[in-house]
Amino acid sequence: MAIVLQFVVGLVFGFGLLLSGMSDPAKVLNFLDLGGIASGNWDPSLAFVMAGAVAVTFVGFRFVLQRSRPLFAERFHLPTKRELDLRIVAGPAIFGVGWGLAGLCPGPALTALGFGSRAAFIFVAAMLTGMWLARFLSQLPSLSRVATQVDPLET
């Protein structure tokens, strides 16, 4: 049953990406091009997509975490680490730069593969290479040092 639910959730996610235009790199790049505000070429529609996603996630997490355990697992797998290290700062920065350059992030890129997009194939190959490189670099002791302490999350 869990695999069927995961498949349905993946279909809903993919459909949402298509419906919102997140699988179209040009739409994403038009949103990220803040210089286009003055000329009227800026596309603010993805801000509404992101706001909707944040709202659904906020409500969903509040609802789900009130349960004693997940529906299809014995326990929740939540992060316990409370420190910021180089990986947790550099990773999102690299992700953001890649998103800005390509107009794709992992979910939309996988969705775009279904259309046979050459750009998506190149992006996914680069993404997989980057994932391999990140795993390799994570084994280096110098990348596991704590950069700064953070306050524990309040629940």
MDTraj code that builds the backbone (N, CA, C; nanometers):
import mdtraj as md
import numpy as np

residues = "MET ALA ILE VAL LEU GLN PHE VAL VAL GLY LEU VAL PHE GLY PHE GLY LEU LEU LEU SER GLY MET SER ASP PRO ALA LYS VAL LEU ASN PHE LEU ASP LEU GLY GLY ILE ALA SER GLY ASN TRP ASP PRO SER LEU ALA PHE VAL MET ALA GLY ALA VAL ALA VAL THR PHE VAL GLY PHE ARG PHE VAL LEU GLN ARG SER ARG PRO LEU PHE ALA GLU ARG PHE HIS LEU PRO THR LYS ARG GLU LEU ASP LEU ARG ILE VAL ALA GLY PRO ALA ILE PHE GLY VAL GLY TRP GLY LEU ALA GLY LEU CYS PRO GLY PRO ALA LEU THR ALA LEU GLY PHE GLY SER ARG ALA ALA PHE ILE PHE VAL ALA ALA MET LEU THR GLY MET TRP LEU ALA ARG PHE LEU SER GLN LEU PRO SER LEU SER ARG VAL ALA THR GLN VAL ASP PRO LEU GLU THR".split()
xyz = np.array([
    [0.0814, -0.1200, 0.0000],
    [0.0000, 0.0000, 0.0000],
    [0.0857, 0.1263, 0.0000],
    [0.1969, 0.1226, 0.0742],
    [0.2830, 0.2404, 0.0826],
    [0.3385, 0.2782, -0.0543],
    [0.3773, 0.1801, -0.1335],
    [0.4357, 0.2086, -0.2644],
    [0.3313, 0.2708, -0.3575],
    [0.2074, 0.2285, -0.3473],
    [0.1000, 0.2861, -0.4291],
    [0.0781, 0.4321, -0.3901],
    [0.0751, 0.4583, -0.2588],
    [0.0577, 0.5958, -0.2118],
    [0.1749, 0.6835, -0.2561],
    [0.2963, 0.6317, -0.2476],
    [0.4130, 0.7073, -0.2920],
    [0.4057, 0.7378, -0.4408],
    [0.3580, 0.6429, -0.5199],
    [0.3425, 0.6632, -0.6635],
    [0.2399, 0.7730, -0.6905],
    [0.1270, 0.7682, -0.6215],
    [0.0221, 0.8694, -0.6393],
    [0.0737, 1.0071, -0.5987],
    [0.1451, 1.0154, -0.4871],
    [0.2013, 1.1430, -0.4435],
    [0.3006, 1.1951, -0.5472],
    [0.3830, 1.1073, -0.6037],
    [0.4763, 1.1477, -0.7090],
    [0.4048, 1.1995, -0.8318],
    [0.2945, 1.1345, -0.8699],
    [0.2156, 1.1822, -0.9835],
    [0.1562, 1.3206, -0.9559],
    [0.1026, 1.3393, -0.8362],
    [0.0453, 1.4693, -0.7995],
    [0.1542, 1.5761, -0.8016],
    [0.2719, 1.5437, -0.7478],
    [0.3839, 1.6378, -0.7468],
    [0.4246, 1.6739, -0.8900],
    [0.4416, 1.5737, -0.9739],
    [0.4799, 1.5982, -1.1133],
    [0.3756, 1.6801, -1.1869],
    [0.2478, 1.6487, -1.1651],
    [0.1414, 1.7259, -1.2285],
    [0.1445, 1.8705, -1.1806],
    [0.1684, 1.8896, -1.0513],
    [0.1786, 2.0258, -0.9975],
    [0.2940, 2.1029, -1.0596],
    [0.4070, 2.0352, -1.0808],
    [0.5204, 2.1000, -1.1461],
    [0.4853, 2.1422, -1.2884],
    [0.4175, 2.0553, -1.3603],
    [0.3769, 2.0876, -1.4975],
    [0.2757, 2.2012, -1.4996],
    [0.1769, 2.1935, -1.4132],
    [0.0705, 2.2938, -1.4089],
    [0.1250, 2.4317, -1.3716],
    [0.2208, 2.4362, -1.2801],
    [0.2763, 2.5638, -1.2343],
    [0.3816, 2.6202, -1.3283],
    [0.4315, 2.5385, -1.4198],
    [0.5355, 2.5853, -1.5112],
    [0.6762, 2.5682, -1.4578],
    [0.6900, 2.5023, -1.3432],
    [0.8221, 2.4855, -1.2837],
    [0.9128, 2.3950, -1.3667],
    [0.8568, 2.3179, -1.4587],
    [0.9404, 2.2323, -1.5423],
    [0.9876, 2.3047, -1.6682],
    [0.9493, 2.4314, -1.6831],
    [0.9908, 2.5128, -1.7972],
    [1.1040, 2.6057, -1.7533],
    [1.2286, 2.5774, -1.7937],
    [1.3412, 2.6600, -1.7497],
    [1.3243, 2.8084, -1.7847],
    [1.2617, 2.8395, -1.8981],
    [1.2447, 2.9799, -1.9369],
    [1.1562, 3.0530, -1.8361],
    [1.0513, 2.9875, -1.7889],
    [0.9621, 3.0494, -1.6908],
    [1.0353, 3.0738, -1.5594],
    [1.1141, 2.9756, -1.5191],
    [1.1902, 2.9894, -1.3950],
    [1.2928, 3.1020, -1.4073],
    [1.3642, 3.1047, -1.5194],
    [1.4653, 3.2092, -1.5389],
    [1.4016, 3.3474, -1.5471],
    [1.2821, 3.3578, -1.6058],
    [1.2118, 3.4868, -1.6088],
    [1.1716, 3.5306, -1.4685],
    [1.1457, 3.4353, -1.3811],
    [1.1164, 3.4698, -1.2416],
    [1.2434, 3.5154, -1.1693],
    [1.3542, 3.4472, -1.1948],
    [1.4792, 3.4799, -1.1261],
    [1.5449, 3.6072, -1.1786],
    [1.5066, 3.6533, -1.2958],
    [1.5647, 3.7731, -1.3557],
    [1.4986, 3.8980, -1.2988],
    [1.5465, 3.9412, -1.1842],
    [1.4890, 4.0590, -1.1191],
    [1.5149, 4.1866, -1.1985],
    [1.6151, 4.1835, -1.2867],
    [1.6404, 4.2988, -1.3729],
    [1.5256, 4.3229, -1.4696],
    [1.4432, 4.2222, -1.4910],
    [1.3300, 4.2352, -1.5809],
    [1.2107, 4.3066, -1.5203],
    [1.2183, 4.3404, -1.3918],
    [1.1069, 4.4103, -1.3267],
    [1.0834, 4.5453, -1.3941],
    [1.1904, 4.6208, -1.4147],
    [1.1771, 4.7540, -1.4741],
    [1.1231, 4.7478, -1.6161],
    [1.1622, 4.6466, -1.6931],
    [1.1195, 4.6382, -1.8320],
    [0.9865, 4.5641, -1.8490],
    [0.9336, 4.5083, -1.7399],
    [0.8069, 4.4363, -1.7473],
    [0.8208, 4.2922, -1.7917],
    [0.9426, 4.2406, -1.7986],
    [0.9648, 4.1021, -1.8405],
    [0.9712, 4.0043, -1.7241],
    [0.9637, 4.0547, -1.6029],
    [0.9726, 3.9673, -1.4854],
    [0.8422, 3.8893, -1.4707],
    [0.8526, 3.7608, -1.4400],
    [0.7364, 3.6742, -1.4238],
    [0.7204, 3.6388, -1.2762],
    [0.6287, 3.7044, -1.2051],
    [0.6136, 3.6806, -1.0612],
    [0.5315, 3.5569, -1.0265],
    [0.4798, 3.4849, -1.1251],
    [0.3868, 3.3757, -1.0970],
    [0.4472, 3.2663, -1.0084],
    [0.5754, 3.2419, -1.0205],
    [0.6352, 3.1354, -0.9391],
    [0.6437, 3.1724, -0.7916],
    [0.6372, 3.3023, -0.7608],
    [0.6326, 3.3431, -0.6202],
    [0.5049, 3.2879, -0.5557],
    [0.3958, 3.2871, -0.6314],
    [0.2709, 3.2317, -0.5794],
    [0.2796, 3.0801, -0.5658],
    [0.3489, 3.0159, -0.6579],
    [0.3702, 2.8718, -0.6488],
    [0.4491, 2.8402, -0.5213],
    [0.5561, 2.9167, -0.4981],
    [0.6379, 2.8929, -0.3787],
    [0.5596, 2.9231, -0.2517],
    [0.4820, 3.0318, -0.2514],
    [0.4020, 3.0654, -0.1331],
    [0.3005, 2.9546, -0.1046],
    [0.2391, 2.9019, -0.2080],
    [0.1449, 2.7911, -0.1894],
    [0.2135, 2.6676, -0.1351],
    [0.3320, 2.6379, -0.1869],
    [0.4066, 2.5216, -0.1397],
    [0.4470, 2.5367, 0.0064],
    [0.4911, 2.6558, 0.0436],
    [0.5294, 2.6806, 0.1834],
    [0.4080, 2.6683, 0.2744],
    [0.2948, 2.7218, 0.2327],
    [0.1737, 2.7150, 0.3149],
    [0.1291, 2.5706, 0.3347],
    [0.1263, 2.4918, 0.2269],
    [0.0856, 2.3515, 0.2373],
    [0.1830, 2.2745, 0.3254],
    [0.3121, 2.2999, 0.3085],
    [0.4132, 2.2315, 0.3895],
    [0.4000, 2.2687, 0.5371],
    [0.3789, 2.3967, 0.5652],
    [0.3644, 2.4421, 0.7039],
    [0.2470, 2.3714, 0.7713],
    [0.1326, 2.3710, 0.7054],
    [0.0139, 2.3059, 0.7614],
    [0.0356, 2.1549, 0.7693],
    [0.0919, 2.0972, 0.6634],
    [0.1146, 1.9534, 0.6611],
    [0.2058, 1.9055, 0.7723],
    [0.3165, 1.9760, 0.7937],
    [0.4086, 1.9363, 0.9005],
    [0.3425, 1.9478, 1.0367],
    [0.2686, 2.0544, 1.0583],
    [0.1987, 2.0703, 1.1867],
    [0.1045, 1.9529, 1.2112],
    [0.0318, 1.9145, 1.1083],
    [-0.0648, 1.8056, 1.1197],
    [0.0049, 1.6712, 1.1393],
    [0.1022, 1.6420, 1.0557],
    [0.1691, 1.5121, 1.0569],
    [0.2490, 1.4917, 1.1855],
    [0.3187, 1.5929, 1.2308],
    [0.4049, 1.5760, 1.3484],
    [0.3261, 1.5655, 1.4793],
    [0.1951, 1.5864, 1.4732],
    [0.1128, 1.5639, 1.5924],
    [0.0844, 1.4147, 1.6123],
    [0.1077, 1.3368, 1.5100],
    [0.0868, 1.1926, 1.5174],
    [0.2009, 1.1277, 1.5964],
    [0.1731, 1.0127, 1.6524],
    [0.2774, 0.9429, 1.7276],
    [0.3793, 0.8766, 1.6349],
    [0.3347, 0.8417, 1.5139],
    [0.4249, 0.7810, 1.4157],
    [0.3653, 0.8001, 1.2762],
    [0.4497, 0.7871, 1.1722],
    [0.3979, 0.7984, 1.0353],
    [0.3046, 0.6827, 1.0010],
    [0.2286, 0.6996, 0.8930],
    [0.1355, 0.5939, 0.8521],
    [0.2062, 0.4673, 0.8057],
    [0.3174, 0.4826, 0.7344],
    [0.3823, 0.3665, 0.6728],
    [0.5252, 0.3458, 0.7222],
    [0.5533, 0.3831, 0.8450],
    [0.6864, 0.3609, 0.9029],
    [0.6714, 0.3476, 1.0539],
    [0.7746, 0.2955, 1.1158],
    [0.7710, 0.2767, 1.2609],
    [0.7945, 0.4069, 1.3377],
    [0.8720, 0.4971, 1.2760],
    [0.9024, 0.6225, 1.3448],
    [0.9320, 0.7311, 1.2411],
    [0.9308, 0.8554, 1.2881],
    [0.9685, 0.9674, 1.2032],
    [1.1204, 0.9730, 1.1930],
    [1.1709, 1.0119, 1.0799],
    [1.3148, 1.0291, 1.0604],
    [1.3414, 1.1778, 1.0442],
    [1.3573, 1.2448, 1.1561],
    [1.3777, 1.3894, 1.1573],
    [1.5237, 1.4203, 1.1853],
    [1.5747, 1.5317, 1.1325],
    [1.7145, 1.5662, 1.1592],
    [1.7356, 1.5956, 1.3075],
    [1.8492, 1.5508, 1.3567],
    [1.8827, 1.5750, 1.4965],
    [2.0015, 1.6693, 1.5106],
    [2.0731, 1.6900, 1.4026],
    [2.1919, 1.7752, 1.4054],
    [2.1519, 1.9205, 1.4300],
    [2.2237, 1.9892, 1.5161],
    [2.1903, 2.1265, 1.5518],
    [2.2993, 2.2261, 1.5129],
    [2.4039, 2.1786, 1.4447],
    [2.5144, 2.2665, 1.4076],
    [2.5106, 2.2955, 1.2584],
    [2.5632, 2.4119, 1.2239],
    [2.5827, 2.4447, 1.0821],
    [2.7270, 2.4128, 1.0476],
    [2.7465, 2.3353, 0.9425],
    [2.8823, 2.3108, 0.8970],
    [2.8942, 2.3586, 0.7528],
    [3.0111, 2.3439, 0.6965],
    [3.0360, 2.3930, 0.5620],
    [2.9412, 2.3304, 0.4605],
    [2.9110, 2.2037, 0.4774],
    [2.8223, 2.1352, 0.3822],
    [2.6823, 2.1936, 0.3823],
    [2.6318, 2.2266, 0.4992],
    [2.4939, 2.2746, 0.5065],
    [2.4821, 2.4199, 0.4595],
    [2.5925, 2.4893, 0.4499],
    [2.5931, 2.6247, 0.3951],
    [2.6251, 2.6208, 0.2452],
    [2.7257, 2.5438, 0.2082],
    [2.7692, 2.5396, 0.0683],
    [2.6678, 2.4676, -0.0206],
    [2.6051, 2.3629, 0.0299],
    [2.5100, 2.2863, -0.0501],
    [2.3960, 2.3703, -0.1047],
    [2.3223, 2.4400, -0.0192],
    [2.2146, 2.5245, -0.0710],
    [2.2648, 2.6372, -0.1613],
    [2.3834, 2.6883, -0.1328],
    [2.4384, 2.7942, -0.2185],
    [2.4652, 2.7397, -0.3589],
    [2.5236, 2.6220, -0.3668],
    [2.5506, 2.5607, -0.4977],
    [2.4185, 2.5273, -0.5670],
    [2.3218, 2.4765, -0.4910],
    [2.1897, 2.4461, -0.5462],
    [2.1285, 2.5719, -0.6072],
    [2.1330, 2.6823, -0.5347],
    [2.0753, 2.8077, -0.5836],
    [2.1436, 2.8595, -0.7083],
    [2.2750, 2.8502, -0.7119],
    [2.3488, 2.8940, -0.8313],
    [2.3110, 2.8062, -0.9505],
    [2.3048, 2.6756, -0.9295],
    [2.2663, 2.5852, -1.0380],
    [2.1256, 2.6116, -1.0866],
    [2.0341, 2.6384, -0.9940],
    [1.8958, 2.6685, -1.0307],
    [1.8908, 2.7968, -1.1129],
    [1.9675, 2.8959, -1.0693],
    [1.9696, 3.0230, -1.1407],
    [2.0314, 3.0132, -1.2786],
    [2.1316, 2.9302, -1.2939],
    [2.1976, 2.9161, -1.4243],
    [2.1160, 2.8319, -1.5221],
    [2.0556, 2.7245, -1.4722],
    [1.9871, 2.6305, -1.5608],
    [1.8364, 2.6515, -1.5673],
    [1.7804, 2.7105, -1.4626],
    [1.6355, 2.7242, -1.4581],
    [1.5663, 2.5950, -1.4192],
    [1.6420, 2.4978, -1.3736],
    [1.5866, 2.3695, -1.3310],
    [1.6400, 2.3330, -1.1934],
    [1.5598, 2.2624, -1.1174],
    [1.6071, 2.1976, -0.9957],
    [1.5662, 2.0508, -1.0080],
    [1.6054, 1.9637, -0.9170],
    [1.5888, 1.8195, -0.9387],
    [1.4482, 1.7733, -0.9759],
    [1.3466, 1.8136, -0.9023],
    [1.2109, 1.7668, -0.9324],
    [1.1655, 1.8045, -1.0723],
    [1.1679, 1.9330, -1.1062],
    [1.1288, 1.9729, -1.2411],
    [1.2171, 1.9126, -1.3502],
    [1.3445, 1.8920, -1.3220],
    [1.4325, 1.8319, -1.4228],
    [1.3894, 1.6891, -1.4532],
    [1.3544, 1.6139, -1.3491],
    [1.3075, 1.4768, -1.3712],
    [1.1744, 1.4768, -1.4454],
    [1.0897, 1.5740, -1.4143],
    [0.9630, 1.5869, -1.4866],
    [0.9883, 1.6188, -1.6329],
    [1.0828, 1.7091, -1.6599],
    [1.1138, 1.7499, -1.7973],
    [1.1758, 1.6361, -1.8781],
    [1.2350, 1.5377, -1.8104],
    [1.2890, 1.4218, -1.8826],
    [1.1794, 1.3514, -1.9623],
    [1.0589, 1.3522, -1.9082],
    [0.9473, 1.2873, -1.9752],
    [0.9130, 1.3490, -2.1100],
    [0.9565, 1.4721, -2.1319],
    [0.9327, 1.5393, -2.2596],
    [1.0497, 1.5225, -2.3556],
    [1.1530, 1.4508, -2.3097],
    [1.2703, 1.4304, -2.3948],
    [1.3551, 1.5551, -2.4086],
    [1.3475, 1.6431, -2.3116],
    [1.4229, 1.7680, -2.3161],
    [1.5728, 1.7411, -2.3072],
    [1.6460, 1.7866, -2.4072],
    [1.7918, 1.7689, -2.4081],
    [1.8549, 1.8401, -2.2887],
    [1.8053, 1.9615, -2.2595],
    [1.8578, 2.0374, -2.1455],
    [1.8362, 1.9604, -2.0150],
    [1.7212, 1.8954, -2.0015],
    [1.6935, 1.8188, -1.8800],
    [1.7875, 1.6995, -1.8684],
    [1.8156, 1.6316, -1.9803],
    [1.9085, 1.5187, -1.9767],
    [2.0475, 1.5650, -1.9337],
    [2.0926, 1.6763, -1.9872],
    [2.2239, 1.7306, -1.9498],
    [2.2237, 1.7695, -1.8022],
    [2.1157, 1.8358, -1.7591],
    [2.1053, 1.8779, -1.6195],
    [2.1086, 1.7576, -1.5260],
    [2.0296, 1.6543, -1.5571],
    [2.0235, 1.5361, -1.4698],
    [2.1588, 1.4659, -1.4655],
    [2.2282, 1.4581, -1.5785],
    [2.3625, 1.3978, -1.5786],
    [2.4567, 1.4789, -1.4899],
    [2.4505, 1.6104, -1.5023],
    [2.5353, 1.6964, -1.4179],
    [2.4953, 1.6846, -1.2718],
    [2.3654, 1.6739, -1.2453],
    [2.3168, 1.6602, -1.1084],
    [2.3670, 1.5300, -1.0457],
    [2.3585, 1.4210, -1.1194],
    [2.4065, 1.2928, -1.0673],
    [2.5575, 1.2955, -1.0434],
    [2.6297, 1.3608, -1.1330],
    [2.7736, 1.3766, -1.1137],
    [2.8011, 1.4600, -0.9888],
    [2.7252, 1.5669, -0.9715],
    [2.7399, 1.6505, -0.8522],
    [2.7072, 1.5761, -0.7249],
    [2.6057, 1.4901, -0.7297],
    [2.5707, 1.4095, -0.6118],
    [2.6834, 1.3132, -0.5768],
    [2.7426, 1.2530, -0.6789],
    [2.8552, 1.1631, -0.6552],
    [2.9719, 1.2411, -0.5957],
    [3.0008, 1.3588, -0.6532],
    [3.1112, 1.4413, -0.6038],
    [3.0857, 1.4867, -0.4596],
    [2.9626, 1.5228, -0.4300],
    [2.9290, 1.5647, -0.2934],
    [2.9499, 1.4503, -0.1942],
    [2.9100, 1.3315, -0.2334],
    [2.9300, 1.2154, -0.1452],
    [3.0789, 1.1908, -0.1227],
    [3.1574, 1.2032, -0.2299],
    [3.3021, 1.1855, -0.2193],
    [3.3620, 1.2911, -0.1270],
    [3.3247, 1.4171, -0.1490],
    [3.3805, 1.5259, -0.0676],
    [3.3355, 1.5189, 0.0773],
    [3.2172, 1.4626, 0.1015],
    [3.1679, 1.4548, 0.2391],
    [3.2527, 1.3625, 0.3252],
    [3.3313, 1.2788, 0.2611],
    [3.4188, 1.1877, 0.3354],
    [3.5455, 1.2575, 0.3856],
    [3.5711, 1.3783, 0.3333],
    [3.6895, 1.4525, 0.3757],
    [3.6661, 1.5134, 0.5131],
    [3.7566, 1.4907, 0.6083],
    [3.7363, 1.5404, 0.7444],
    [3.7252, 1.6926, 0.7522],
    [3.7907, 1.7653, 0.6647],
    [3.7882, 1.9115, 0.6726],
    [3.6499, 1.9681, 0.6418],
    [3.5629, 1.8921, 0.5767],
    [3.4294, 1.9402, 0.5445],
    [3.3264, 1.9058, 0.6509],
    [3.3680, 1.8408, 0.7576],
    [3.2721, 1.8060, 0.8614],
    [3.2890, 1.8916, 0.9868],
    [3.3773, 1.9913, 0.9797],
    [3.3939, 2.0809, 1.0945],
    [3.2695, 2.1664, 1.1132],
    [3.2442, 2.2046, 1.2374],
    [3.1323, 2.2920, 1.2677],
    [3.1721, 2.4355, 1.2380],
    [3.0902, 2.5049, 1.1594],
    [3.1181, 2.6438, 1.1271],
    [3.0642, 2.7365, 1.2335],
    [2.9439, 2.7093, 1.2829],
    [2.8815, 2.7920, 1.3864],
    [2.7708, 2.7122, 1.4542],
    [2.7428, 2.7433, 1.5766],
    [2.6340, 2.6781, 1.6493],
    [2.5029, 2.7506, 1.6189],
    [2.3940, 2.6780, 1.6214],
    [2.2619, 2.7382, 1.6050],
    [2.1776, 2.7005, 1.7242],
    [2.0726, 2.7801, 1.7479],
    [1.9801, 2.7483, 1.8569],
    [1.8967, 2.6295, 1.8165],
    [1.8629, 2.5424, 1.9124],
    [1.7761, 2.4289, 1.8799],
    [1.6407, 2.4780, 1.8286],
    [1.5822, 2.4000, 1.7420],
    [1.4500, 2.4337, 1.6908],
    [1.3478, 2.4185, 1.8007],
    [1.2560, 2.5146, 1.8077],
    [1.1508, 2.5054, 1.9074],
    [1.0372, 2.4232, 1.8496],
    [0.9754, 2.3424, 1.9319],
    [0.8613, 2.2615, 1.8843],
    [0.7365, 2.2987, 1.9573],
])
top = md.Topology()
chain = top.add_chain()
for i, resn in enumerate(residues, 1):
    res = top.add_residue(resn, chain, resSeq=i)
    for name in ("N", "CA", "C"):
        top.add_atom(name, md.element.get_by_symbol(name[0]), res)
traj = md.Trajectory(xyz[None], top)
